[in-house]
Each structure stands twice: as C-alpha cells, then as structure tokens.
Amino acid sequence: MSHVEAILSLCFWRRLPRVIFALALIAPANMSPASAEGEVKVSPAQMQTLGVRVVHPVSSRIDQTLPYPAQIVIPTPQLWVVSAPVAGMVNALSVARGDRVDVGQPLVTLESPSFVSLQRDYLHAFAQDVLAAQQLRRNTDLFEGKAVPRRVLETSQAEARQASVAVAERRQMLRLSGLSDEAIALLTSEAAIKAAVSVTAPQQATVVEILVAPGQRVEQSAPLVKLARLSTLWVEIAMPASSIRAIRSGARVEIDGYEPSGVVILVSETTDAATQTILVRAEVPNTGELRPGQTAAVRISFLSAGESAWEVSSSALVRRGDTTSVFVAIEGGFRLTPVTLLAEDQDHVVISGAITEKDGIAVSGITALRGILLGLGAE
C-alpha cells in the first residue's frame, strides 16, 4: 500500500495527527517495518507510548451467538377473528380478554331484527315446501288416474323442487347466523322465533382481544372477538446484517430463563433499511411461561461441536472489506490474524479462528498498529 493510501486508512479512525506524532517519535530509533507478512515489531515501551492494551479472549459458548433481544408474537396461522353473523346490537359479552374458551362456548349475544327475519323466512319457505309436496302427491295420484294431463304433473314437480331449494337456502342462512341443526329442528317444530343470536367459539382458543362493547351496533361481518391458539409461539429476532451469515434455518434457539428450545424457521431475505437488521423467526413450544408481546433475550446456534468461539471487545477488530482480523501478541510484537465474525453487538463480538485463551489480543492502539503494518512508521 502507498503512503497516501496509508494516510487515508488512518483518517478513517480520525486519530491521524496523534498517531503520526507517536510514530515519528519512536520509529527512527528502534522501530522497523513488519519483518514478516502480517507481523508488527513493537517493544513494550513502544506499546505504552502508542496506547496498545492487550487482553486475553474470553471463551464463548461454542454453539451459540451473543444474546439478542427478541419479541414473542402469535403465529399468524393461529390467529383469527370471530365476526357478526347478522347485523344487530351487542346485548352481552360472555368472555373477557385472556379467557380460554372451548368449542361452542358463547362469546357474544346479539339482538338482531335481521335474525328474526331469517327465522320467519325459513318458516315460510318450510311451509311452502310442505304445501308443494302435498300438491305433488295429489297431482301424481290424479295423473295416474288420468284425471289431469301430464303438464299439470310436471308443473307440480317443478314447484316442489323450487320449494325444496328455498328451504335449503334458508336453512343454510340460519346455520351461518349461528344456529345449530338442533336449534333449527326446534324452530321447525315449535315455530318459536328468537330475537337474540349467540355467537360461539369455533374451536378451543384464548381470547386475545374484545373488539366490541355492550350496546354497540354492528353490521354483518363486523369483527367481534379476536382468538388465538397459543400452543406454539413465534420468536422474532432483529439480527445485525454482519452476523446473519452464521445463522441457518433449523438452528436451535434458546430463550434465557425458559427451558424448551425453539427452531429457526425463517431467515429473511430482506434487510431493514433503517436499522440494518435482518428478521430471524423461530418457532418455540409454549408451556404457559411465554406470553405474546413480551421481550426476551435469545441465543441462536451457529457452530459445530468441534469449533471454538471467543468473545472480545468490538474495538479489537480490524475490518477491511469482507475480511476481519485481530492483532495477536507474539514475541516482540503482534501478528494480524484473520478470524470469522460470528456475532456482534454494540460492545462485544464473538469470533472463531486460530487463537486460544492464552493469546493476547490488542483491544486499543489498533490504529497505530495498522499504521506500522502499512509502513507509515518506517517512512
């Protein structure tokens, strides 16, 4: 790298004047350029002058990332809304937010003139069907006795079919309004028209939200109650884009303070432009300890059992393009050692590479060491 390129590299760190001054003081006397590729020769006195501080890496979990904040959410396939089958007024609520409900359990009671009209129309269609069936039997007997022509018989058959279709249509409308087959049979036999319709739960679930209040008027298909199954939940993690290469679908996810582990089911293909993070979604079984809406700290598996991972300060990293390295202490100086960046947050990173817990890693004075490596001190 040329002298100009070295200066531009140091400007990135915004410490150029101090670094050049320090290098100028110590370089002529007893500092030489790197004696081997990637090596920097620095004495203890020079390290103190340049502000180089060395620490040992801390062993990190060999199979997990740093903890990341996550949000617990309800899976969208397990969330649905119960709506009003008919227009009317909310008379009563039978459940509250957080309640668990069974199949067929009443949720909301509506008073509805439209529901009264549906029952009346059904009874009228049923009566017409009975009359049409009787007329068909009568004309069939007459036709067999040659008392009426075939045209009369065919007309009766068509009217009977139309009446049956009308009854089937009205019965289906009552089912859609929430009446069971048993209730429809009771209406047919007793002709007892009701003004209130009970909206029931379609399956076992938990009430997530009540969307109406008593006395409120609602239109047909208006949302009433939001329900959800909470047997499994989603854990959504916003991971830095620089750490996403170590994450794969199927990786194990552990939540701090929670025993069952989850599995990564999605690594988003898009990046949030504002935060430069990528959505990672995991599915985890719910034993009752997790609650939608809460936040948690999670760790994601990324390494095989045979690898080692180390946690160091983020200030130790030397980044150049897609390459990441650290300065490892050797006899008489430092060696720039490539590492793999596995995870990072604002203050720390997790790396893997040819380092051990006995190695010293430079965490300060990195700009000066880079300047020496680039030959600025020698010149």
C-alpha positions, 0 to 999 in steps of 0.5 A: 500500500502507498503512503497516501493510501496509508494516510487515508486508512488512518483518517478513517479512525480520525486519530491521524495527527496523534498517531503520526506524532507517536510514530515519528517519535519512536520509529527512527530509533528502534522501530522497523517495518513488519519483518514478516507478512502480517507481523508488527515489531513493537517493544513494550515501551513502544506499546505504552507510548502508542496506547496498545492494551492487550487482553486475553479472549474470553471463551464463548459458548461454542454453539451459540451467538451473543444474546439478542433481544427478541419479541414473542408474537402469535403465529399468524396461522393461529390467529383469527377473528370471530365476526357478526353473523347478522347485523344487530346490537351487542346485548352481552359479552360472555368472555373477557380478554385472556379467557380460554374458551372451548368449542361452542362456548358463547362469546357474544349475544346479539339482538338482531331484527335481521335474525328474526327475519331469517327465522320467519323466512325459513318458516315460510319457505318450510311451509311452502315446501310442505304445501308443494309436496302435498300438491305433488302427491295429489297431482301424481295420484290424479295423473295416474288416474288420468284425471289431469294431463301430464303438464299439470304433473310436471308443473307440480314437480317443478314447484316442489323442487323450487320449494325444496331449494328455498328451504335449503337456502334458508336453512343454510342462512340460519346455520351461518347466523349461528344456529345449530341443526338442533336449534333449527329442528326446534324452530321447525317444530315449535315455530318459536322465533328468537330475537337474540343470536349467540355467537360461539367459539369455533374451536378451543382458543384464548381470547386475545382481544374484545373488539366490541362493547355492550350496546354497540351496533354492528353490521354483518361481518363486523369483527367481534372477538379476536382468538388465538391458539397459543400452543406454539409461539413465534420468536422474532429476532432483529439480527445485525446484517454482519452476523446473519451469515452464521445463522441457518434455518433449523438452528436451535434457539434458546430463550434465557430463563425458559427451558424448551428450545425453539427452531429457526424457521425463517431467515429473511431475505430482506434487510431493514433499511433503517436499522440494518437488521435482518428478521430471524423467526423461530418457532418455540413450544409454549408451556404457559411461561411465554406470553405474546408481546413480551421481550426476551433475550435469545441465543441462536446456534451457529457452530459445530461441536468441534469449533471454538468461539471467543468473545472480545471487545468490538474495538479489537477488530480490524475490518477491511472489506469482507475480511476481519482480523485481530492483532495477536501478541507474539514475541516482540510484537503482534501478528494480524490474524484473520478470524470469522465474525460470528456475532456482534453487538454494540460492545462485544463480538464473538469470533472463531479462528486460530487463537486460544485463551492464552493469546493476547489480543490488542483491544486499543492502539489498533490504529497505530498498529495498522499504521506500522503494518502499512509502513507509515512508521518506517517512512 
